[in-house]
Amino acid sequence: MIRVTALSKTFADRERNIAAVDDVSFEVPDGKFYTLLGPSGCGKTTTLRCLAGLEYPDSGEIEIADEIVYSSRGRVFIRPDSRPIGMVFQSYAIWPHMNVFDNVAFPLNVGKRRFTRAEVRAKVEEVLALVQLSGLENRMAPQLSGGQQQRLALARALIREPRVLLLDEPLSNLDAQLREHMRGELRDLQQRLQITTVFVTHDQIEALSMSDRMAVMEQGRIVQEGTPREIYTAPRTQFVAQFIGSTNVLNGRPMPGSVIEGCVRVSTQLGELDCPYAAGANPASAADPSKELQMAIRPEDVLIHRQSVGAPNVLSGRVAKVDFLGGYLDCQIAVQGTTIFTRQHPSLLLQVNEAVWVQLPPASCRLLN
C-alpha cells in the first residue's frame, strides 16, 4: 500500500514560492493502478518524485509498503535506493553505451546485495521474457524501437522486484498507434504481477483506460478522486469536466421554487432547463436563486432530432459544422448564439445550416461546483 498524507512541496521562483504540491493526500491499495492526471505544471510529477525520494518535501508523510519513507514530523527520509520502488522515467534514461542485458543488469550490479553471474543472468532472462524482449540481450539500446526501449526501461525497473512501480509519463514519446498498443501491454503486465503502481500522465485516455482509481490535479492540489467512470460521468468542477473529455457548459441560476423530483430548473442563456441536483443536497439550497450555477453535459449525451419532440430540455437550432471522423460525427449546433457540441452515429446525414432540435436529457446533465 501507498499512503500519502498532507504532502507539500514548494519551489522558490525569484521573490516568491510556488506551491508545486499543496496538501496532497491519497492512498493506493496493494496491487492497484493509481493515476495522477493533470496538465503541465499541476504538480503530478513532483508528487511522484517525492514518492521516489528524488525530491525532499516540505511537510507531510509518505508510507510505502508498510514503511514510513518520509515524515516531516518524525524527521524521517529514506534514500531513493533504499525505498522498495522501481521507476520508469519519461525519457526512459537507459544507457546508450550498454546493450540490453547490461542495461537490465545494472541495478543488480551496483546494488548493496551482491549476486553471482549465474544469478544475474537468470534474473535478467526472466524479466526480459516478462516484457517480451528475449533474444535481444546483445542488441545495443539505441538500436531498439521506441516500444522496445520503453519495455527495456520497464524491465530495468522490475529487476529488483520492487513492491511499488512509479511511472512518469512513460508513453508520451511513442506515436499514437504504438502508445495504444503499449497502454494495453503495460496494464496487462501490471495486472499479472499485481504490483502497486502510480502512473503520471496528462493524457485522459491513458488515465481512463488503465486506472483502478485516478486523481485529477490542478495547481498542486487534488480536485477530484475516484474511479475513471465516476470522474468522467460525474465531474464536480468545470475544470474536471473540461479536462476529462470535451463538455458543454452553460451558466445559469436556479428558478425559485423549481425543485421537482430531484431536478432543479435552471435559467440559462438558452432558456429554462431541468438538471438533477446532487444526491443528498438540500432542495431549498439547490433552488436558491442567488446562486450562480454551471450545468454540464457531454457531447455524446446530446440528442439531435429533425422535428420537435415532447420532452424536457429540447431546443431549436441549426447545424453549424459537421465532421465525419469514422466512428462518429463531430457536430456543432448553433442554438441562440451558443454552440452546442455533440457526437452522433456516423450513419446520421446532416447538412450545414439544416434546422434541427437539440435535446439535453436531464438525466445526463450535471451541476458543477
C-alpha positions in Angstrom: 0.0 0.0 0.0 1.0 3.6 -0.6 -0.3 6.3 1.8 0.4 10.0 1.2 -0.7 12.4 3.9 -0.8 16.2 3.7 2.2 16.3 1.3 3.5 19.7 0.4 6.5 20.9 -1.7 7.3 24.5 -2.7 10.0 25.8 -5.1 11.5 29.3 -4.9 10.8 31.5 -8.0 12.6 34.8 -7.7 10.9 36.6 -4.9 8.1 34.2 -4.2 7.5 30.5 -3.5 5.5 28.3 -5.9 3.4 25.5 -4.2 4.1 22.7 -6.6 2.4 20.2 -4.3 -0.2 21.7 -1.9 -1.5 19.5 0.9 -2.0 16.3 -1.2 -3.3 13.1 0.4 -4.3 9.8 -1.2 -4.0 6.0 -0.7 -3.2 3.3 -3.2 -4.2 -0.3 -2.1 -1.9 -3.2 -2.8 -2.0 -4.3 -6.4 -3.9 -1.3 -7.7 -3.2 1.0 -10.6 -3.5 4.6 -9.5 -3.1 7.6 -11.9 -2.3 11.2 -11.2 -3.8 13.2 -14.1 -3.5 16.8 -14.9 -2.0 19.5 -17.2 1.7 20.5 -17.2 2.6 22.3 -14.0 -0.2 20.8 -11.9 2.3 19.0 -9.5 1.8 15.4 -10.6 5.4 14.7 -11.5 6.7 16.5 -8.4 4.3 14.3 -6.3 5.8 11.2 -8.0 9.4 12.4 -7.4 8.6 12.9 -3.7 7.4 9.2 -3.6 10.6 8.1 -5.2 12.8 10.2 -2.9 14.1 12.4 -5.7 12.5 15.5 -4.1 12.6 16.4 -0.4 9.1 17.5 0.6 8.5 20.5 2.9 6.0 18.6 5.0 3.7 15.6 5.2 4.2 11.9 5.4 4.7 9.1 2.8 4.3 5.4 3.6 5.3 2.7 1.1 4.7 -1.0 1.7 4.2 -0.5 5.5 7.3 1.6 5.9 7.4 5.3 6.6 9.9 6.6 3.9 9.3 10.3 4.7 7.8 12.1 7.7 8.4 15.8 8.5 7.0 15.3 12.0 9.2 12.2 12.6 12.2 13.6 10.7 12.4 10.6 8.5 13.8 10.5 5.0 14.7 7.2 3.4 17.1 7.5 0.4 15.7 6.5 -3.1 17.9 3.5 -3.4 16.6 2.1 -0.1 12.9 2.5 -1.0 11.0 -0.6 -2.3 10.3 1.1 -5.6 11.1 0.8 -9.3 10.7 3.8 -11.6 10.4 4.4 -15.3 11.1 8.0 -16.4 9.6 9.9 -19.3 12.9 9.8 -21.2 13.4 6.1 -20.2 17.0 7.0 -19.0 18.5 3.9 -20.5 22.3 3.7 -21.0 23.1 4.2 -24.7 26.6 2.7 -24.5 25.2 -0.6 -23.0 23.4 -3.5 -24.6 20.0 -4.7 -23.4 21.4 -7.2 -21.0 23.8 -4.8 -19.3 21.1 -2.1 -19.0 18.8 -4.5 -17.2 21.5 -6.0 -15.0 22.8 -2.6 -14.0 20.7 -2.2 -10.8 21.8 -5.7 -9.6 25.5 -5.0 -10.2 25.5 -1.7 -8.3 23.1 -2.6 -5.5 24.1 -3.3 -1.9 23.3 -7.0 -2.3 25.8 -9.0 -4.4 24.7 -11.6 -6.9 26.7 -14.2 -8.7 26.9 -14.1 -12.5 24.6 -17.0 -12.8 22.0 -15.3 -10.6 22.2 -12.1 -12.6 21.8 -13.9 -15.9 18.8 -15.9 -14.6 17.1 -12.8 -13.3 17.8 -10.8 -16.5 16.5 -13.6 -18.7 13.3 -13.9 -16.5 12.5 -10.2 -16.7 13.3 -9.9 -20.4 10.9 -12.7 -21.1 8.3 -10.9 -19.0 8.5 -7.8 -21.1 8.9 -9.7 -24.4 12.5 -8.8 -25.1 14.0 -12.3 -25.1 16.7 -12.8 -27.8 17.7 -9.1 -27.8 20.2 -9.3 -24.9 23.2 -8.3 -27.1 21.5 -5.5 -29.0 22.7 -2.0 -28.2 20.0 0.1 -26.6 19.9 2.9 -29.3 19.2 0.2 -31.9 15.8 -0.7 -30.3 12.5 0.7 -31.4 10.6 3.2 -29.3 8.3 0.5 -27.9 11.3 -1.8 -27.2 13.1 1.0 -25.3 10.0 1.5 -23.2 9.9 -2.2 -22.3 13.7 -2.1 -21.6 13.2 0.7 -19.1 10.3 -1.2 -17.6 12.5 -4.4 -17.3 15.2 -2.4 -15.5 12.6 -1.1 -13.1 11.3 -4.6 -12.4 14.6 -6.4 -12.0 14.9 -5.5 -8.3 11.4 -7.0 -7.7 10.0 -3.7 -6.2 6.9 -3.5 -4.1 5.8 -0.4 -5.9 6.2 0.8 -9.6 6.3 4.5 -10.4 5.7 5.6 -14.0 6.4 9.2 -15.1 4.6 9.6 -18.5 6.4 6.5 -20.0 4.2 6.5 -23.1 4.5 10.2 -24.1 7.4 9.7 -26.5 5.6 7.0 -28.6 3.5 7.5 -31.7 -0.3 7.3 -31.4 -0.7 3.7 -32.6 2.3 2.3 -30.6 1.1 4.2 -27.5 -2.3 2.5 -27.7 -0.6 -0.9 -28.0 1.8 -0.3 -25.1 -1.0 1.0 -23.0 -2.7 -2.4 -23.2 0.6 -4.2 -22.6 1.5 -2.2 -19.6 -1.8 -2.6 -18.0 -1.8 -6.4 -18.6 1.7 -6.7 -17.1 0.7 -4.7 -14.0 -2.4 -7.0 -13.5 -0.3 -10.2 -14.0 2.3 -9.0 -11.5 -0.3 -7.4 -9.1 2.3 -4.7 -8.4 1.1 -1.5 -6.8 1.5 1.3 -9.5 1.4 5.0 -9.5 1.2 6.4 -13.1 1.6 10.1 -14.0 0.1 11.4 -17.3 -1.6 14.3 -18.9 -3.4 12.0 -21.4 -7.0 11.5 -20.4 -7.4 8.3 -22.5 -4.4 6.7 -20.7 -5.9 7.6 -17.3 -9.4 6.4 -18.1 -8.4 3.1 -19.8 -5.7 2.0 -17.4 -6.6 3.1 -13.9 -8.4 1.4 -11.0 -8.6 4.9 -9.4 -7.4 8.3 -10.5 -6.9 11.8 -9.1 -7.2 14.9 -11.2 -4.7 17.6 -10.1 -4.9 21.4 -10.6 -2.4 23.9 -9.3 -0.8 21.5 -6.9 -4.0 20.1 -5.4 -6.2 17.0 -6.0 -9.5 18.5 -7.1 -11.3 15.1 -7.6 -10.5 11.5 -6.9 -12.5 8.4 -7.9 -12.8 5.6 -10.5 -12.5 6.6 -14.1 -16.3 6.1 -14.6 -17.1 8.3 -11.6 -14.9 11.2 -12.7 -16.0 11.1 -16.3 -19.7 10.8 -15.7 -19.9 13.0 -12.5 -17.3 15.7 -12.6 -17.5 18.1 -9.7 -16.0 21.2 -11.2 -15.8 22.9 -14.6 -12.0 22.2 -14.7 -12.5 18.4 -14.3 -15.4 18.4 -16.7 -13.5 20.1 -19.5 -10.1 18.4 -18.8 -11.6 14.9 -18.9 -13.1 14.9 -22.4 -15.0 17.8 -24.1 -18.0 19.2 -22.3 -20.8 21.7 -22.9 -21.0 24.1 -20.0 -23.9 26.5 -19.6 -24.1 29.3 -16.9 -27.3 30.0 -15.0 -29.2 30.4 -11.8 -31.9 28.2 -10.2 -35.6 29.3 -10.7 -37.3 30.0 -7.4 -39.4 27.1 -6.2 -38.5 24.9 -9.2 -37.3 21.7 -7.5 -39.3 18.8 -8.8 -38.5 15.1 -8.4 -34.8 15.6 -7.8 -34.3 18.2 -10.5 -34.0 21.9 -10.4 -35.0 24.3 -13.2 -32.0 26.5 -14.2 -32.3 29.7 -16.1 -29.5 29.7 -18.7 -28.6 31.6 -21.8 -30.6 29.0 -23.8 -33.7 29.2 -21.7 -35.0 27.2 -18.7 -33.5 23.8 -18.4 -34.0 20.9 -16.0 -31.0 19.4 -14.3 -30.6 16.9 -11.3 -29.1 18.3 -8.2 -26.6 16.3 -6.1 -28.0 13.3 -4.2 -28.4 14.3 -0.5 -28.4 18.0 -1.3 -30.9 20.3 0.4 -33.7 21.1 -2.1 -34.1 24.6 -0.8 -30.3 25.2 -1.2 -30.4 23.7 -4.7 -33.1 26.1 -5.8 -31.5 29.2 -4.2 -31.9 31.9 -7.0 -28.9 33.8 -5.6 -26.5 31.0 -6.6 -24.7 31.0 -9.9 -24.6 27.5 -11.4 -22.8 25.8 -14.2 -24.6 23.0 -16.0 -22.6 20.5 -18.0 -23.5 17.7 -20.5 -21.1 15.5 -22.5 -21.3 15.8 -26.3 -22.2 12.1 -26.7 -25.2 12.6 -24.4 -26.7 15.3 -26.6 -29.5 14.1 -28.9 -30.5 15.5 -32.3 -34.0 15.4 -33.8 -35.3 16.6 -37.1 -38.6 17.6 -35.6 -39.6 18.8 -32.1 -40.3 16.2 -29.5 -42.4 16.3 -26.3 -39.6 16.1 -23.8 -37.7 18.4 -21.4 -34.7 20.4 -22.5 -35.5 20.5 -26.2 -34.1 23.5 -28.1 -34.3 24.5 -31.8 -31.1 25.3 -33.6 -29.1 25.0 -36.9 -26.2 22.8 -37.9 -23.1 25.0 -37.9 -20.5 22.3 -38.6 -20.3 18.6 -39.3 -17.1 16.5 -39.4 -17.1 12.8 -40.3 -14.5 11.1 -38.0 -15.1 7.5 -38.9 -16.6 6.2 -35.7 -18.8 9.2 -35.1 -20.0 12.6 -36.4 -18.5 15.6 -34.7 -21.2 18.2 -34.9 -21.6 21.8 -33.8 -25.2 23.1 -33.4 -25.8 26.8 -33.1 -28.6 27.5 -30.5 -29.4 31.1 -29.8 -25.8 32.3 -30.3 -24.3 29.4 -28.3 -22.5 26.4 -29.8 -23.6 23.0 -28.6 -21.0 20.3 -29.3 -22.3 16.8 -29.9 -21.2 13.4 -31.2 -23.6 11.4 -33.3 -23.7 8.0 -35.0 -21.8 8.1 -38.3 -24.9 7.0 -40.2 -26.7 10.2 -39.5 -26.7 12.5 -42.5 -26.7 16.2 -41.6 -26.2 19.3 -43.7 -24.7 22.6 -42.6 -27.4 25.2 -41.9 -30.1 22.4 -41.6 -32.7 23.2 -38.9 -32.7 20.6 -36.1 -33.9 20.2 -32.5 -31.3 19.5 -29.8 -32.3 17.5 -26.7 -30.2 17.7 -23.5 -31.7 14.8 -21.4 -31.9 15.9 -17.7 -30.5 12.5 -16.6 -27.3 13.3 -18.5 -26.9 16.8 -17.1 -24.7 17.7 -14.2 -24.5 20.7 -11.9 -20.9 21.7 -11.2 -19.3 23.4 -8.2 
